[in-house]
Amino acid sequence: MRCASVKQFAWRLGLLLGGVLLSGSAGAAELETSSDPVQAALEAEAKGQLTDRTALMELSQNPDAARWHAGQAFVDGQWVGLDQLNAERLTLRLRQYVQQRGEGDLDIEAHRHLARWAETNQLDAQARAHWEGVVALNPDDRAARAKLGQQLVNGQWLSKDEIREAKRQSKELAKQAKTWLPKVKQWVAAISGSDAKGKLKTLEELRQLEDPSAVYALKLAALQLPDDLAFPFVEAIKNGRSRQACNALTEIAVKDPASKSGQAAIAGLKEYRMAFYVPSLLESLSGDIVLRHQTFTRPNGEEVLRIVKSRELQDVEQVAIVDNVVQANTRVVITDQLSQANALRTNARISIVDLNVGKNAVASQALQRDIQRQSEQVRRETDEQNREKARNESRVYEVLQAVSGEGMERNAVAWWDWWDRYNEAMDYGAENKRYDVKYDQDRRNTVYTMQFSQLVALRTCECLIAGTQVQTECGPKSVESIRTGDLVLSQDVETGELSLKPVLQTTKRPPAKTLRFSTAGGEIQATLGHYWWVAGEGWLRTKELEVGMMLHHATGTSKIESIEQVAEPVETFNLIVADNHTYFVGPERLLSNDATDLSPTLQVVPGLPVTSLASNTRK
């Protein structure tokens, strides 16, 4: 699993809220008609044609979009072309920053020092990069989180923009429900009624329905109706061909994969690339809850029953520790364990028996019986939780097997490993596992809680060989020489906007297999899982590239002329770039994804709003 990006979080949040987030719609550059030369150029690129957008700026109806697609970025109040991103931009202040940063590895205090220095010297992008470096090493650093404008919401740190987006999505969901639920209720009544003519008319209306705003109401009907009645609503959702529709189909498929509606939903999912829905399915899996317990005596004489529950998630080991104080001072504390939701956190109802344990054998026996009773109760609860988990996950496995064609055992680790192999991911081992640990102490009527976690990137699957050039603020630089805080040219694939974004982290991968492909601008060598933007297709991995495909670059497209395997595995490098999670590679400045989880999109050209999936069905 690669590092999760903010856009990836937004995508998962969209799934939880019913999939309101539509990539390529809200916020996309308004290129109104094909009479606009930029719009025409993007439409030509969507068809896989060779394009050059540099001569279109003066003719466009949308000057900002024209400049972006011609290779210009708005920097410090002025438009800057690619040829102006060179060493002349290395100002005295930037030289001082580079000197402050040095050449060595940065620990948490070095990041904190650089963040404060950058703030003092008005280098906001660099300051942000180093505050991000602080939270990467200590996710619970509240001072750094505050500097980044983040708030703790339901146990997760979110930026103001993310909170604002979640509220917007919630309002949009309510609006969609208010608009469409009355109509859906009429359709349900007609389909379930005895009027054959009305039923046929309703079925035809559903077959013709393509409005994406209807998907949420259609999904609610499909999830609540009997199978035969739900089927036409599932078919209507399949017409939508959007991320929202894909999320709805995922929910319907998992509800009952063997049903007619579930099978229809699975068939619909197969029309999307697996990156749209497999990650959410895999995230719903976990290993069995493992229970451990022990008793010990604290230096102050307290007898403690420690219960430890742990389970393995896809990229984190989740641990819950509850210390039950069963003897305090000279009294026996008898506790009655009560399970809570998800069973990874517990409270206790406590009663006190005034007995002197040190002098009373009856008290000692009562203490042992209480410990045994609590242990047995927690064991029974844990066994039931694992049985319930297995029942729920069996449907997820059924969907995964159907969409992938794989016949692997129903085991979470096996499926996580399969997805890593599919994406050419690299697992760096258990020593880099991220742990999410929660500690509770039951003492009388008070529970003391402490939370901590260590955030470490576990896997990466897309990298470039040393020497590969990346377009930075100060000109092309080899990927292995780029450091946290450097600014690179980046593109927002939804809007098409070009901008300079800070590098938040750099990655280095042990020797791995690579492919070499060539265009008119030269050769690029990358690992098999590195993502490139292919005109008319969207993001494709290096191993999916084919001769003749057109690669999107900063000012047009370039045809792949040859592809060859490289015999020897080589060491490779990558970046994590703020916000857009993209950067430009090589002499032609080919658009590349960074080391974060790919945020799937239905767009086939950056900046061109989604209108059709006809050319985007590659799995």
Secondary structure, 3 states (H helix, E strand, C coil): CCECCHHHHHHHHHHHCCCCCCCCCCCCCCCCCCCCHHHHHHHHHHCCCCCECCCCHHHCCCHHHHHHHCCCEEECCEEECHHHCCHHHCCHHHHHHHHHHCCCCCCHHHHHHHHHHHHHCCCHHHHHHHHHHHHHHCCCCHHHHHHCCEEEECCEEEEHHHHHHHHHHHHHHHHHHHHHHHHHHHHHHHHHCCCHHHHHHHHHHHHHCCCHHHHHHHHHHHHHCCHHHHHHHHHHHHHHCCHHHHHHHHHHHHHCCCCHHHHHHHHHHCCCCHHHCHHHHHHCCCCCCEEEEEEEECCCCCEEEEEEEEEECCCCEEEEEEEEEEEECCEEEEEEEEECHHHCCEEEEEEEECCCCCCCHHHHHHHHHHHHHHHHHHHHHHHHHHHHHHHHHHHHHHHHHHHHCCCCCCCHHHHHHHHHHHCCCEECCHHHCCEEEEEEEEECCEEEEEEEEECCCCEECCCEECCCEEEECCEEEEHHHCCCCCEEEEECCCCCCEEEEEEEEEEEEEEECEEEEEECCEEEEEECCCEEEECCCEEEEHHHCCCCCEEEECCEEEECCEEEECCCCEEEEEEEECCCCEEEECCCCEEEECCECCCCCCCCCCCCCCCCCCCCCCC
